[in-house]
Amino acid sequence: MADRRSYEEELRVVGLTLEAKGISVFEITSLPERYVIQGERKKSGSLGKKFLGLLPLLSASDSCSFTLSLAEINKRQANMAKSSTSEPLDNFHRPSNVLGTIGAYLDSKQAELFELKIRPISLSLWYRDNGGCEQREDRAVSSFHNLFVELRDKQSGP
């Protein structure tokens, strides 16, 4: 890999975009100059109302797909830096925090991301490690919590 990408920062911005769109279940494909994201937007409505038939079960979510270029991500990073300090790492389950943590994991391995699929409690990660070998990991999202805590402690300082 000629240019080192900061997956921690890039994926955190992708996560903020997903949060703004109300998406928590998604797939991210990393291409050389952009990310392609497919996800499901959750619609509101209580489970009780769905059982009563007031809301159709099949309309519980709707699909969406979009692309974020690296240039757009860099622009959003710059705007975040100008507007205020970064939001604190407070809630591990926010997409921006989960993705930032996974990005830090990839950065620590000097890996190149191919694809990431996030479901409510699990994820699939496909990347090339610094030795050039493709790796696939299927893990619980919670398995990244300890790394999240380490990152949060570094951000808040001693």
C-alpha positions as CSV (number, residue, x, y, z in Angstrom):
1,M,0.0,0.0,0.0
2,A,1.7,3.2,-1.2
3,D,-0.4,5.7,0.7
4,R,-1.4,4.9,4.2
5,R,-5.1,5.6,4.8
6,S,-6.4,6.5,8.3
7,Y,-9.3,4.1,8.5
8,E,-10.0,5.2,12.1
9,E,-10.8,8.8,10.9
10,E,-12.4,7.8,7.6
11,L,-14.7,5.2,9.0
12,R,-15.7,7.5,11.9
13,V,-16.9,10.0,9.3
14,V,-18.8,7.3,7.5
15,G,-20.4,6.3,10.8
16,L,-21.5,9.9,11.4
17,T,-23.1,9.9,8.0
18,L,-24.9,6.7,8.8
19,E,-26.1,8.1,12.1
20,A,-27.5,11.1,10.3
21,K,-29.4,8.9,7.9
22,G,-30.7,6.6,10.7
23,I,-28.8,3.5,9.5
24,S,-27.4,0.9,11.9
25,V,-27.3,-2.2,9.8
26,F,-25.0,-1.8,6.7
27,E,-22.3,-3.0,4.4
28,I,-19.3,-0.9,3.4
29,T,-17.2,-1.7,0.4
30,S,-13.8,0.1,0.3
31,L,-12.7,1.1,-3.2
32,P,-9.5,3.1,-4.0
33,E,-11.1,6.6,-3.8
34,R,-14.4,6.0,-2.2
35,Y,-16.7,3.9,0.0
36,V,-19.9,2.3,-1.2
37,I,-22.4,1.9,1.6
38,Q,-25.6,-0.1,1.5
39,G,-27.9,0.0,4.5
40,E,-31.3,-0.2,6.0
41,R,-33.0,2.7,7.5
42,K,-35.1,1.8,10.5
43,K,-38.6,3.2,10.7
44,S,-40.2,4.0,14.0
45,G,-43.1,2.1,15.4
46,S,-43.6,0.0,18.5
47,L,-43.5,-3.8,18.3
48,G,-47.0,-3.8,19.9
49,K,-48.4,-1.7,17.1
50,K,-46.9,-4.1,14.6
51,F,-48.6,-7.0,16.3
52,L,-51.9,-5.2,16.3
53,G,-51.5,-4.7,12.5
54,L,-51.4,-1.0,12.7
55,L,-48.0,-1.0,10.9
56,P,-47.2,-3.6,8.3
57,L,-44.3,-5.9,9.3
58,L,-42.7,-5.7,5.9
59,S,-42.3,-1.9,6.1
60,A,-40.1,-2.1,9.2
61,S,-37.1,-0.8,7.2
62,D,-36.2,0.5,3.8
63,S,-32.9,0.0,1.9
64,C,-30.6,2.8,0.8
65,S,-27.3,3.0,-1.0
66,F,-24.8,5.8,-1.3
67,T,-21.2,6.6,-2.0
68,L,-18.7,8.7,-0.1
69,S,-15.6,9.8,-1.8
70,L,-12.3,10.2,0.1
71,A,-12.4,13.9,-0.9
72,E,-15.8,14.3,0.6
73,I,-14.7,12.5,3.8
74,N,-11.6,14.7,4.1
75,K,-13.8,17.8,3.7
76,R,-16.1,16.6,6.4
77,Q,-13.1,15.8,8.7
78,A,-11.9,19.4,8.2
79,N,-15.3,20.8,8.9
80,M,-15.5,18.8,12.1
81,A,-12.1,20.0,13.2
82,K,-13.0,23.6,12.6
83,S,-16.5,23.5,14.2
84,S,-15.5,22.1,17.5
85,T,-13.5,19.4,19.2
86,S,-14.4,15.9,18.2
87,E,-17.4,14.4,20.0
88,P,-16.3,12.4,22.9
89,L,-16.2,8.6,22.7
90,D,-19.1,8.0,25.0
91,N,-21.4,5.4,23.5
92,F,-19.7,2.3,22.0
93,H,-22.9,1.3,20.1
94,R,-23.0,4.5,17.9
95,P,-22.0,3.6,14.3
96,S,-19.4,6.4,14.3
97,N,-17.7,4.9,17.4
98,V,-18.0,1.2,16.3
99,L,-16.6,2.2,12.9
100,G,-13.8,4.4,14.3
101,T,-12.8,1.5,16.6
102,I,-12.7,-1.0,13.8
103,G,-10.7,1.6,11.7
104,A,-8.2,1.8,14.6
105,Y,-8.0,-2.0,14.6
106,L,-7.3,-2.0,10.8
107,D,-4.7,0.8,11.2
108,S,-2.9,-1.1,14.0
109,K,-2.6,-4.1,11.6
110,Q,-1.5,-1.8,8.7
111,A,-4.4,-3.5,6.8
112,E,-6.2,-2.6,3.6
113,L,-10.0,-2.8,4.0
114,F,-12.1,-4.6,1.3
115,E,-15.5,-5.0,3.0
116,L,-17.2,-4.6,6.3
117,K,-20.7,-5.8,7.2
118,I,-22.3,-4.7,10.4
119,R,-25.4,-6.4,11.8
120,P,-27.0,-5.7,15.2
121,I,-24.6,-7.9,17.2
122,S,-22.1,-9.2,14.8
123,L,-19.8,-8.1,12.0
124,S,-17.8,-9.6,9.1
125,L,-14.5,-8.0,8.2
126,W,-12.5,-8.7,5.0
127,Y,-9.1,-7.1,4.6
128,R,-5.5,-7.6,3.4
129,D,-2.9,-7.6,6.2
130,N,0.5,-6.0,6.0
131,G,2.0,-9.3,4.8
132,G,-0.3,-9.3,1.8
133,C,-2.6,-12.1,2.9
134,E,-6.4,-11.7,2.8
135,Q,-8.1,-12.1,6.1
136,R,-11.8,-12.6,7.0
137,E,-13.1,-12.2,10.5
138,D,-16.6,-12.9,11.7
139,R,-16.9,-11.5,15.2
140,A,-19.3,-10.1,17.8
141,V,-19.4,-6.3,17.6
142,S,-18.8,-6.3,21.4
143,S,-15.4,-8.0,20.8
144,F,-14.1,-4.5,19.9
145,H,-15.3,-2.9,23.2
146,N,-11.9,-3.2,25.0
147,L,-10.1,-1.4,22.1
148,F,-12.9,1.2,22.3
149,V,-12.2,1.8,26.0
150,E,-8.4,2.1,25.3
151,L,-9.1,4.7,22.6
152,R,-11.5,6.6,24.8
153,D,-8.9,6.7,27.6
154,K,-6.3,8.0,25.2
155,Q,-8.6,10.7,24.0
156,S,-9.5,11.9,27.5
157,G,-5.9,11.9,28.6
158,P,-4.3,11.0,32.0
